[in-house]
Amino acid sequence: MLLQLMVDVASCGWRDANGMLRKATVETKILLKINEKLSRLKHFKREYQKYSQLIHHSSGFGWDLTTKKFTAPEEVWKDYFKSHPKDTSIQTKTCDDYEDLQIVIGNATAIRRNSLGLGDDTDARTFRVEDRYVEIEDFVFYDES
C-alpha cells in the first residue's frame, strides 16, 4: 500500500526539484491515506472479539474450513444467543476473514500459503513450499554468523 501511494504521489508530479518526495507531501498525501486504511483496525478487532467470544463460550463450537462458518449443535447456538442476542446472524454467516483475523489480531500461527507445516510424511530434513522441495543441504551455513 505504501509503495502504491508513493507511485501515485510521484505520478501526480508532487516531487521536489531533485525528484524526491517532500516531507510535507508525505505527511499530507501518503500518511493521510495510510491512516484512513488503518482506522479499519478497530472494525477488525470488534469482529475478531465477536468470533473469539463464540469459540470460548462453549466447547460445542467448531470451525469449518470449507464453508468458512462456525459450527455447533442447535442447543449450543441457543445457549450462546441467550447471552449474545445481537449476534444471531453469525450462525449462518460466512466468515471469510476469520483465519486472517486469528493471525493478525489473535496472534495465531499462519496456516496457509506462507506457512510451513510439518505433516506425518514430512521429516526434519525437508519442507515443502507449494510444489518445490528444498533440502537442508541446499543451504549454506557459516560458523561465524
Rosetta constraint file for C-alpha pairs under 8 A:
AtomPair CA 1 CA 5 HARMONIC 6.16 0.50
AtomPair CA 1 CA 34 HARMONIC 7.86 0.50
AtomPair CA 2 CA 6 HARMONIC 6.18 0.50
AtomPair CA 2 CA 30 HARMONIC 7.53 0.50
AtomPair CA 2 CA 34 HARMONIC 7.49 0.50
AtomPair CA 3 CA 7 HARMONIC 6.21 0.50
AtomPair CA 4 CA 8 HARMONIC 6.19 0.50
AtomPair CA 5 CA 9 HARMONIC 6.17 0.50
AtomPair CA 5 CA 30 HARMONIC 6.04 0.50
AtomPair CA 5 CA 33 HARMONIC 7.99 0.50
AtomPair CA 6 CA 10 HARMONIC 6.06 0.50
AtomPair CA 6 CA 30 HARMONIC 6.99 0.50
AtomPair CA 7 CA 11 HARMONIC 5.94 0.50
AtomPair CA 8 CA 12 HARMONIC 6.35 0.50
AtomPair CA 9 CA 13 HARMONIC 6.74 0.50
AtomPair CA 9 CA 14 HARMONIC 5.83 0.50
AtomPair CA 9 CA 15 HARMONIC 7.96 0.50
AtomPair CA 9 CA 29 HARMONIC 7.38 0.50
AtomPair CA 9 CA 30 HARMONIC 7.69 0.50
AtomPair CA 10 CA 14 HARMONIC 5.64 0.50
AtomPair CA 10 CA 15 HARMONIC 6.28 0.50
AtomPair CA 10 CA 21 HARMONIC 7.34 0.50
AtomPair CA 14 CA 21 HARMONIC 6.74 0.50
AtomPair CA 14 CA 22 HARMONIC 7.87 0.50
AtomPair CA 14 CA 25 HARMONIC 7.02 0.50
AtomPair CA 15 CA 19 HARMONIC 5.24 0.50
AtomPair CA 15 CA 20 HARMONIC 5.21 0.50
AtomPair CA 15 CA 21 HARMONIC 4.64 0.50
AtomPair CA 15 CA 22 HARMONIC 6.31 0.50
AtomPair CA 16 CA 20 HARMONIC 5.48 0.50
AtomPair CA 16 CA 21 HARMONIC 6.17 0.50
AtomPair CA 16 CA 22 HARMONIC 6.20 0.50
AtomPair CA 21 CA 25 HARMONIC 6.52 0.50
AtomPair CA 21 CA 26 HARMONIC 6.80 0.50
AtomPair CA 22 CA 26 HARMONIC 6.33 0.50
AtomPair CA 23 CA 27 HARMONIC 6.14 0.50
AtomPair CA 24 CA 28 HARMONIC 6.02 0.50
AtomPair CA 25 CA 29 HARMONIC 5.53 0.50
AtomPair CA 25 CA 30 HARMONIC 7.16 0.50
AtomPair CA 26 CA 30 HARMONIC 4.89 0.50
AtomPair CA 26 CA 31 HARMONIC 6.15 0.50
AtomPair CA 27 CA 31 HARMONIC 5.09 0.50
AtomPair CA 27 CA 32 HARMONIC 6.79 0.50
AtomPair CA 28 CA 32 HARMONIC 5.80 0.50
AtomPair CA 29 CA 33 HARMONIC 6.57 0.50
AtomPair CA 30 CA 34 HARMONIC 6.29 0.50
AtomPair CA 31 CA 35 HARMONIC 5.99 0.50
AtomPair CA 32 CA 36 HARMONIC 6.34 0.50
AtomPair CA 33 CA 37 HARMONIC 6.40 0.50
AtomPair CA 34 CA 38 HARMONIC 6.13 0.50
AtomPair CA 35 CA 39 HARMONIC 6.09 0.50
AtomPair CA 36 CA 40 HARMONIC 7.56 0.50
AtomPair CA 39 CA 43 HARMONIC 7.89 0.50
AtomPair CA 40 CA 44 HARMONIC 6.43 0.50
AtomPair CA 41 CA 45 HARMONIC 6.14 0.50
AtomPair CA 42 CA 46 HARMONIC 6.25 0.50
AtomPair CA 43 CA 47 HARMONIC 6.29 0.50
AtomPair CA 44 CA 48 HARMONIC 6.10 0.50
AtomPair CA 44 CA 101 HARMONIC 7.10 0.50
AtomPair CA 44 CA 105 HARMONIC 7.94 0.50
AtomPair CA 45 CA 49 HARMONIC 5.99 0.50
AtomPair CA 45 CA 105 HARMONIC 6.68 0.50
AtomPair CA 46 CA 50 HARMONIC 6.30 0.50
AtomPair CA 47 CA 51 HARMONIC 6.44 0.50
AtomPair CA 48 CA 52 HARMONIC 5.90 0.50
AtomPair CA 48 CA 98 HARMONIC 7.21 0.50
AtomPair CA 48 CA 101 HARMONIC 6.13 0.50
AtomPair CA 48 CA 102 HARMONIC 7.30 0.50
AtomPair CA 48 CA 105 HARMONIC 7.21 0.50
AtomPair CA 48 CA 106 HARMONIC 7.63 0.50
AtomPair CA 49 CA 53 HARMONIC 6.06 0.50
AtomPair CA 50 CA 54 HARMONIC 6.38 0.50
AtomPair CA 51 CA 55 HARMONIC 6.39 0.50
AtomPair CA 51 CA 98 HARMONIC 7.67 0.50
AtomPair CA 52 CA 56 HARMONIC 6.14 0.50
AtomPair CA 53 CA 57 HARMONIC 5.79 0.50
AtomPair CA 54 CA 58 HARMONIC 7.47 0.50
AtomPair CA 54 CA 61 HARMONIC 7.32 0.50
AtomPair CA 54 CA 80 HARMONIC 7.46 0.50
AtomPair CA 55 CA 59 HARMONIC 7.40 0.50
AtomPair CA 55 CA 61 HARMONIC 5.73 0.50
AtomPair CA 55 CA 62 HARMONIC 7.11 0.50
AtomPair CA 57 CA 80 HARMONIC 7.03 0.50
AtomPair CA 58 CA 76 HARMONIC 7.41 0.50
AtomPair CA 60 CA 72 HARMONIC 5.53 0.50
AtomPair CA 60 CA 73 HARMONIC 6.99 0.50
AtomPair CA 60 CA 76 HARMONIC 6.23 0.50
AtomPair CA 61 CA 70 HARMONIC 6.73 0.50
AtomPair CA 61 CA 71 HARMONIC 5.57 0.50
AtomPair CA 61 CA 72 HARMONIC 4.71 0.50
AtomPair CA 61 CA 73 HARMONIC 7.93 0.50
AtomPair CA 61 CA 76 HARMONIC 7.56 0.50
AtomPair CA 62 CA 70 HARMONIC 5.65 0.50
AtomPair CA 62 CA 71 HARMONIC 4.95 0.50
AtomPair CA 62 CA 72 HARMONIC 6.28 0.50
AtomPair CA 63 CA 68 HARMONIC 7.11 0.50
AtomPair CA 63 CA 69 HARMONIC 6.06 0.50
AtomPair CA 63 CA 70 HARMONIC 4.63 0.50
AtomPair CA 63 CA 71 HARMONIC 5.82 0.50
AtomPair CA 64 CA 68 HARMONIC 5.49 0.50
AtomPair CA 64 CA 69 HARMONIC 5.50 0.50
AtomPair CA 64 CA 70 HARMONIC 6.20 0.50
AtomPair CA 64 CA 71 HARMONIC 6.74 0.50
AtomPair CA 65 CA 69 HARMONIC 7.42 0.50
AtomPair CA 67 CA 94 HARMONIC 7.06 0.50
AtomPair CA 68 CA 94 HARMONIC 5.41 0.50
AtomPair CA 68 CA 95 HARMONIC 5.44 0.50
AtomPair CA 68 CA 96 HARMONIC 5.75 0.50
AtomPair CA 68 CA 98 HARMONIC 7.85 0.50
AtomPair CA 69 CA 91 HARMONIC 7.58 0.50
AtomPair CA 69 CA 92 HARMONIC 7.21 0.50
AtomPair CA 69 CA 93 HARMONIC 6.54 0.50
AtomPair CA 69 CA 94 HARMONIC 5.11 0.50
AtomPair CA 69 CA 95 HARMONIC 5.85 0.50
AtomPair CA 70 CA 90 HARMONIC 7.59 0.50
AtomPair CA 70 CA 91 HARMONIC 6.67 0.50
AtomPair CA 71 CA 91 HARMONIC 7.54 0.50
AtomPair CA 72 CA 76 HARMONIC 6.09 0.50
AtomPair CA 72 CA 77 HARMONIC 6.47 0.50
AtomPair CA 73 CA 77 HARMONIC 6.61 0.50
AtomPair CA 74 CA 78 HARMONIC 6.25 0.50
AtomPair CA 75 CA 79 HARMONIC 6.21 0.50
AtomPair CA 76 CA 80 HARMONIC 6.20 0.50
AtomPair CA 77 CA 81 HARMONIC 6.17 0.50
AtomPair CA 77 CA 91 HARMONIC 7.47 0.50
AtomPair CA 78 CA 82 HARMONIC 6.47 0.50
AtomPair CA 79 CA 83 HARMONIC 7.35 0.50
AtomPair CA 80 CA 84 HARMONIC 6.13 0.50
AtomPair CA 81 CA 85 HARMONIC 4.77 0.50
AtomPair CA 81 CA 86 HARMONIC 7.76 0.50
AtomPair CA 81 CA 87 HARMONIC 7.00 0.50
AtomPair CA 81 CA 88 HARMONIC 6.43 0.50
AtomPair CA 84 CA 88 HARMONIC 7.64 0.50
AtomPair CA 89 CA 93 HARMONIC 5.87 0.50
AtomPair CA 90 CA 94 HARMONIC 7.80 0.50
AtomPair CA 97 CA 101 HARMONIC 6.01 0.50
AtomPair CA 98 CA 102 HARMONIC 6.17 0.50
AtomPair CA 99 CA 103 HARMONIC 6.48 0.50
AtomPair CA 100 CA 104 HARMONIC 6.18 0.50
AtomPair CA 101 CA 105 HARMONIC 5.41 0.50
AtomPair CA 101 CA 106 HARMONIC 6.55 0.50
AtomPair CA 102 CA 106 HARMONIC 4.38 0.50
AtomPair CA 102 CA 107 HARMONIC 6.18 0.50
AtomPair CA 102 CA 108 HARMONIC 5.27 0.50
AtomPair CA 103 CA 107 HARMONIC 5.03 0.50
AtomPair CA 103 CA 108 HARMONIC 4.40 0.50
AtomPair CA 103 CA 109 HARMONIC 5.89 0.50
AtomPair CA 103 CA 110 HARMONIC 6.05 0.50
AtomPair CA 104 CA 108 HARMONIC 7.44 0.50
AtomPair CA 110 CA 114 HARMONIC 6.93 0.50
AtomPair CA 110 CA 115 HARMONIC 5.44 0.50
AtomPair CA 111 CA 115 HARMONIC 5.63 0.50
AtomPair CA 111 CA 116 HARMONIC 7.77 0.50
AtomPair CA 111 CA 117 HARMONIC 7.62 0.50
AtomPair CA 113 CA 129 HARMONIC 7.89 0.50
AtomPair CA 113 CA 130 HARMONIC 7.68 0.50
AtomPair CA 116 CA 127 HARMONIC 7.20 0.50
AtomPair CA 116 CA 128 HARMONIC 7.44 0.50
AtomPair CA 116 CA 129 HARMONIC 7.53 0.50
AtomPair CA 117 CA 127 HARMONIC 7.96 0.50
AtomPair CA 118 CA 122 HARMONIC 5.80 0.50
AtomPair CA 118 CA 123 HARMONIC 7.70 0.50
AtomPair CA 118 CA 127 HARMONIC 7.60 0.50
AtomPair CA 122 CA 126 HARMONIC 6.85 0.50
AtomPair CA 122 CA 127 HARMONIC 6.96 0.50
AtomPair CA 123 CA 127 HARMONIC 7.80 0.50
AtomPair CA 125 CA 135 HARMONIC 6.03 0.50
AtomPair CA 125 CA 136 HARMONIC 5.69 0.50
AtomPair CA 126 CA 133 HARMONIC 6.89 0.50
AtomPair CA 126 CA 134 HARMONIC 6.02 0.50
AtomPair CA 126 CA 135 HARMONIC 4.79 0.50
AtomPair CA 126 CA 136 HARMONIC 6.43 0.50
AtomPair CA 127 CA 133 HARMONIC 6.22 0.50
AtomPair CA 127 CA 134 HARMONIC 6.18 0.50
AtomPair CA 127 CA 135 HARMONIC 7.07 0.50
AtomPair CA 128 CA 132 HARMONIC 6.02 0.50
AtomPair CA 128 CA 133 HARMONIC 4.97 0.50
AtomPair CA 128 CA 134 HARMONIC 6.82 0.50
AtomPair CA 129 CA 133 HARMONIC 6.54 0.50
AtomPair CA 134 CA 138 HARMONIC 6.63 0.50
AtomPair CA 135 CA 139 HARMONIC 7.69 0.50
